[in-house]
Amino acid sequence: MEQPIDLEPHYSTKDIPGKCIKCLAEQRLNSCLIELLRGQKEDTELAQTYERLVAFLKSPESQKLREDSERYLADGKQVSVEIRFVDGTAQYELKVK
């Protein structure tokens, strides 16, 4: 079974800068790209993670998940988004803690 991608957004505090789901996905995407470019050998798992993040960022669901997560964060709740692919189909789940 493939590992899901977890994104945990949070608001900024005076000590910690916050990041939204889109920012976290873009940051993870950039990290994957850098690692892929540095790699001496093909890393299939890293390439799949990169492709999944691109698909997530392009999906219409990403905007809704971003808005929903920001609403929960504003209410003081912790949230995370899990990105999974089951049988080649993207599944996104917003978890509220």
PyMOL commands that set and color helices and strands:
alter all, ss='L'
color gray80, all
select helices_A, chain A and resi 21-38+44-58+60-74
alter helices_A, ss='H'
color red, helices_A
select strands_A, chain A and resi 5-7+79-86+89-96
alter strands_A, ss='S'
color yellow, strands_A
deselect
rebuild
show_as cartoon
